[in-house]
Amino acid sequence: MRILTLALVSCFALAGAANAESDTERLIKRAESGNVDAQVQLGLDYQTGIMRYSDGSGVERDFVKAKNWLEAASFQDYPPAFYLLGELYQSRKHNDIGEDAKPVIEIDHPRSARYYLQYVTLAEKLEPKADGKERKVLGDMLMKAMANLGDIYFRDCDDGAGWLATRIDGCGNQPGWSLPQDYAKAFHWYQSAAARGQYWAHYRLGKMYESGKGVPQDFKQAIEHYLKAAEGGYSASRSAIGRLHLAMGDKVAAYTWLNLTVSADDSDKALIQQRDEVLKSLTPEEIATSQERARAWFEAQKQ
């Protein structure tokens, strides 16, 4: 089995002896000869346009060339190439050259989904036979591919936050390149990613259970998933937990989580006001209990 290299998830530096050929030229020759690692590395390099080799050489940003090299690697059934192509066609962040520039590679969610599915199919076959390092690389990409498939099918900007729209290009009903919204498929892929420990997938499952989209509304299940996402650093999960506890009448727990949310981001004045309003309704004993819980969770997260 071909061993996956660290080049699949981070750039590696090529060590080249000083001669007439640059490091980049040697990399291109390896890629042209069919070396799949070099093809993937060139695909990554052309996405970023980076001069980073030992002799100062590199390539200019060119998404078409990035696509071509990643496709060359995919023709050899090299799993990471399929994952990276899925990313290339999914998100605008991989295509932006300038603020007013049109992306060179148009977002294409049907194509992105096909590439992610090809990756999942290949990686799930290889994972049981892989060694430790290779299994970790395959597994990390698997849970990301599954979560990304969930995003493609969920297509819902229900948070009303600008950051979500930038993370999920096509959330809402933009025509042309989006797949139809499908909560059942979104739930399946989020659940698959969450089972592998993907925190973002837990957050989206929490949203689905809270809103009742694709699943029966279930605040207890929503809180369980939000808790997992909060452990992964998603502060929006903290406010969601506080909001749900407040809806269920548990003001002590609500204050705990609203307090933790504000501690992570004190720029939301409405959230601060909500926390302070809940605080006013508590007894001194309840305040002490709630603050002790918040402090314990906060310290545990630091560790």
C-alpha positions as CSV (number, residue, x, y, z in Angstrom):
1,M,0.0,0.0,0.0
2,R,1.3,3.4,-0.9
3,I,2.3,5.3,2.3
4,L,0.6,8.8,2.6
5,T,3.1,11.5,3.2
6,L,2.8,14.6,5.4
7,A,2.7,16.5,2.2
8,L,-1.0,15.6,2.1
9,V,-1.8,17.9,5.0
10,S,1.1,20.3,5.2
11,C,3.8,21.6,2.8
12,F,7.1,19.9,3.0
13,A,10.4,21.5,2.1
14,L,12.4,19.8,-0.7
15,A,16.1,19.5,-0.1
16,G,18.0,19.9,-3.3
17,A,21.6,20.1,-4.0
18,A,22.8,23.3,-5.7
19,N,22.8,22.7,-9.4
20,A,21.3,24.2,-12.6
21,E,17.8,22.9,-11.8
22,S,15.7,24.6,-9.2
23,D,13.8,22.7,-6.5
24,T,10.5,23.6,-8.3
25,E,11.8,22.2,-11.6
26,R,12.8,19.0,-10.0
27,L,9.3,18.7,-8.3
28,I,7.6,19.3,-11.7
29,K,9.8,16.6,-13.3
30,R,8.8,14.1,-10.6
31,A,5.2,15.0,-11.1
32,E,5.4,14.7,-14.9
33,S,7.0,11.2,-14.4
34,G,3.9,10.1,-12.5
35,N,5.0,10.6,-8.9
36,V,1.7,11.0,-7.1
37,D,3.1,12.8,-4.1
38,A,4.7,15.4,-6.3
39,Q,1.5,15.8,-8.2
40,V,-0.5,16.5,-5.0
41,Q,2.2,18.8,-3.8
42,L,2.1,20.8,-7.0
43,G,-1.7,20.9,-6.7
44,L,-1.3,22.4,-3.2
45,D,1.4,24.8,-4.3
46,Y,-0.6,26.2,-7.2
47,Q,-3.5,26.9,-4.9
48,T,-1.4,29.1,-2.6
49,G,1.2,30.4,-5.0
50,I,4.1,30.1,-2.7
51,M,7.9,30.6,-2.9
52,R,9.2,28.4,-0.2
53,Y,11.9,26.0,-1.4
54,S,15.4,26.0,-0.2
55,D,16.6,27.9,-3.3
56,G,13.8,30.4,-3.2
57,S,11.9,28.9,-6.1
58,G,8.2,28.3,-6.3
59,V,5.1,28.7,-8.4
60,E,2.5,31.5,-9.0
61,R,-1.1,31.0,-7.9
62,D,-3.0,29.2,-10.6
63,F,-6.1,27.2,-9.7
64,V,-6.5,25.6,-13.1
65,K,-3.0,24.1,-12.8
66,A,-3.8,23.1,-9.2
67,K,-6.9,21.3,-10.5
68,N,-5.0,19.6,-13.3
69,W,-2.3,18.2,-11.0
70,L,-4.8,17.0,-8.5
71,E,-6.8,15.3,-11.2
72,A,-3.6,13.6,-12.4
73,A,-3.1,12.2,-8.9
74,S,-6.8,11.2,-8.8
75,F,-6.3,9.2,-12.0
76,Q,-4.0,6.9,-10.0
77,D,-6.8,6.5,-7.4
78,Y,-4.8,8.4,-4.8
79,P,-7.4,9.2,-2.1
80,P,-6.2,12.6,-0.9
81,A,-6.4,13.9,-4.4
82,F,-10.2,13.3,-4.4
83,Y,-10.5,15.1,-1.0
84,L,-8.5,18.1,-2.2
85,L,-10.5,18.3,-5.4
86,G,-13.7,18.3,-3.3
87,E,-12.4,21.2,-1.3
88,L,-11.4,23.1,-4.5
89,Y,-14.9,22.9,-5.9
90,Q,-16.7,23.4,-2.6
91,S,-15.5,26.7,-1.1
92,R,-14.8,30.1,-2.4
93,K,-11.9,30.5,0.1
94,H,-9.8,28.3,-2.2
95,N,-10.4,30.4,-5.2
96,D,-10.2,34.0,-4.2
97,I,-7.4,35.9,-5.8
98,G,-8.5,39.4,-4.9
99,E,-11.5,41.1,-3.4
100,D,-13.1,41.8,-6.8
101,A,-11.6,38.9,-8.8
102,K,-13.8,36.2,-10.2
103,P,-12.8,32.7,-9.0
104,V,-10.9,30.9,-11.6
105,I,-12.5,27.6,-10.6
106,E,-16.2,28.0,-10.2
107,I,-17.9,26.6,-7.1
108,D,-19.5,23.3,-8.2
109,H,-21.2,21.5,-5.3
110,P,-22.4,18.4,-7.4
111,R,-18.8,17.9,-8.5
112,S,-17.4,18.6,-5.0
113,A,-19.8,16.0,-3.5
114,R,-18.8,13.4,-6.1
115,Y,-15.1,13.9,-5.3
116,Y,-15.8,13.6,-1.5
117,L,-17.8,10.5,-2.0
118,Q,-15.0,9.0,-4.1
119,Y,-12.6,9.8,-1.3
120,V,-14.9,8.3,1.4
121,T,-15.3,5.1,-0.7
122,L,-11.5,4.6,-1.2
123,A,-10.4,5.7,2.3
124,E,-12.9,3.4,4.1
125,K,-11.4,0.5,2.2
126,L,-7.8,1.5,3.0
127,E,-8.2,2.6,6.6
128,P,-8.5,-0.9,8.2
129,K,-5.2,-2.0,6.5
130,A,-3.3,1.2,7.1
131,D,-0.5,1.7,9.6
132,G,-0.7,4.2,12.4
133,K,0.4,7.4,10.6
134,E,-1.4,6.6,7.4
135,R,-4.6,5.6,9.3
136,K,-4.6,9.0,11.1
137,V,-4.3,10.9,7.8
138,L,-7.0,8.9,6.2
139,G,-9.2,9.2,9.3
140,D,-8.7,13.0,9.6
141,M,-9.6,13.5,6.0
142,L,-12.6,11.1,6.3
143,M,-14.3,13.0,9.1
144,K,-13.7,16.3,7.3
145,A,-15.0,15.0,4.0
146,M,-18.1,13.7,5.8
147,A,-18.7,17.0,7.5
148,N,-18.2,18.9,4.2
149,L,-20.8,16.7,2.6
150,G,-23.1,17.6,5.4
151,D,-22.5,21.3,4.7
152,I,-23.2,20.8,1.0
153,Y,-26.6,19.2,1.7
154,F,-27.6,21.3,4.7
155,R,-27.3,24.6,2.9
156,D,-28.9,26.5,5.8
157,C,-27.8,29.9,7.1
158,D,-30.2,29.7,10.1
159,D,-27.6,31.1,12.5
160,G,-28.0,34.5,10.8
161,A,-24.2,35.0,11.2
162,G,-22.0,36.2,8.4
163,W,-19.2,33.8,9.4
164,L,-21.5,30.8,8.6
165,A,-22.2,32.0,5.1
166,T,-18.5,32.3,4.4
167,R,-17.9,28.8,5.8
168,I,-20.8,27.2,3.9
169,D,-20.7,28.7,0.4
170,G,-24.2,28.2,-1.0
171,C,-26.2,28.1,2.2
172,G,-29.6,29.3,1.3
173,N,-31.1,29.0,-2.2
174,Q,-28.4,30.2,-4.6
175,P,-29.2,28.8,-8.1
176,G,-26.8,27.3,-10.6
177,W,-24.3,25.2,-8.8
178,S,-25.9,24.1,-5.6
179,L,-27.4,20.6,-4.9
180,P,-30.9,20.5,-3.6
181,Q,-31.2,20.9,0.1
182,D,-31.5,17.5,1.7
183,Y,-31.7,17.3,5.5
184,A,-31.7,13.5,5.6
185,K,-28.4,13.3,3.7
186,A,-27.0,16.2,5.8
187,F,-27.9,14.4,9.0
188,H,-26.4,11.2,7.7
189,W,-23.0,12.8,6.9
190,Y,-22.9,15.0,10.0
191,Q,-23.7,11.9,12.1
192,S,-20.9,9.9,10.4
193,A,-18.4,12.8,11.0
194,A,-19.5,13.3,14.6
195,A,-19.0,9.6,15.3
196,R,-15.3,10.2,14.3
197,G,-15.1,13.1,16.7
198,Q,-15.6,16.0,14.3
199,Y,-16.7,19.0,16.4
200,W,-18.2,21.0,13.7
201,A,-20.5,18.1,12.8
202,H,-21.7,17.9,16.4
203,Y,-22.5,21.6,16.2
204,R,-24.6,21.2,13.1
205,L,-26.4,18.2,14.6
206,G,-27.2,20.3,17.6
207,K,-28.7,22.9,15.2
208,M,-30.8,20.2,13.5
209,Y,-32.1,18.8,16.8
210,E,-32.8,22.3,18.2
211,S,-34.7,23.4,15.1
212,G,-36.3,20.1,14.2
213,K,-35.0,20.2,10.7
214,G,-34.6,16.7,9.3
215,V,-35.2,15.1,12.8
216,P,-37.8,15.5,15.5
217,Q,-37.1,18.5,17.7
218,D,-35.2,17.3,20.8
219,F,-33.5,19.8,23.1
220,K,-31.8,17.1,25.1
221,Q,-30.1,15.6,22.1
222,A,-29.3,19.2,20.9
223,I,-27.5,20.0,24.2
224,E,-25.5,16.7,24.0
225,H,-24.2,17.6,20.6
226,Y,-23.6,21.3,21.5
227,L,-21.6,20.1,24.5
228,K,-19.3,18.1,22.2
229,A,-18.9,21.1,19.9
230,A,-18.2,23.4,22.9
231,E,-15.4,21.1,23.9
232,G,-14.0,21.6,20.4
233,G,-13.9,25.4,20.8
234,Y,-17.2,26.5,19.1
235,S,-18.3,29.4,21.3
236,A,-21.6,29.5,19.5
237,S,-22.4,26.2,21.1
238,R,-22.1,27.7,24.6
239,S,-24.8,30.3,23.9
240,A,-27.0,27.6,22.3
241,I,-26.7,25.5,25.4
242,G,-27.6,28.5,27.6
243,R,-30.5,29.4,25.3
244,L,-31.9,25.8,25.5
245,H,-31.6,25.5,29.2
246,L,-33.4,28.8,29.5
247,A,-36.2,27.5,27.3
248,M,-36.5,24.4,29.5
249,G,-36.7,26.5,32.7
250,D,-33.3,25.7,34.1
251,K,-32.0,29.2,34.8
252,V,-29.0,28.0,36.8
253,A,-27.6,26.0,33.9
254,A,-28.6,28.8,31.5
255,Y,-26.6,31.4,33.4
256,T,-23.6,29.0,33.6
257,W,-23.4,28.7,29.8
258,L,-24.3,32.3,29.0
259,N,-21.5,33.3,31.4
260,L,-19.1,31.0,29.6
261,T,-20.1,32.4,26.3
262,V,-19.5,36.0,27.3
263,S,-16.1,35.0,28.7
264,A,-15.1,33.8,25.2
265,D,-16.5,36.9,23.4
266,D,-17.8,40.0,25.2
267,S,-18.6,41.9,22.0
268,D,-22.2,40.8,21.8
269,K,-24.1,43.3,23.9
270,A,-27.4,41.5,23.5
271,L,-25.9,38.3,24.9
272,I,-24.4,40.2,27.9
273,Q,-27.8,41.7,28.6
274,Q,-29.5,38.3,28.4
275,R,-26.9,36.9,30.8
276,D,-27.4,39.7,33.2
277,E,-31.2,39.4,33.1
278,V,-30.9,35.7,34.0
279,L,-28.5,36.6,36.8
280,K,-31.1,39.0,38.4
281,S,-33.6,36.1,38.7
282,L,-31.2,33.8,40.7
283,T,-30.7,33.5,44.4
284,P,-27.2,34.0,45.9
285,E,-26.9,30.2,46.4
286,E,-27.9,29.6,42.7
287,I,-25.4,32.2,41.5
288,A,-22.6,30.5,43.5
289,T,-23.5,27.1,42.2
290,S,-23.7,28.3,38.6
291,Q,-20.4,30.3,38.8
292,E,-18.7,27.3,40.3
293,R,-19.8,25.1,37.4
294,A,-18.7,27.6,34.9
295,R,-15.3,27.9,36.6
296,A,-14.8,24.1,36.7
297,W,-15.7,23.7,33.0
298,F,-13.4,26.7,32.0
299,E,-10.5,25.2,33.9
300,A,-11.0,21.7,32.5
301,Q,-11.0,23.2,29.0
302,K,-7.7,25.0,29.7
303,Q,-6.1,21.7,30.6
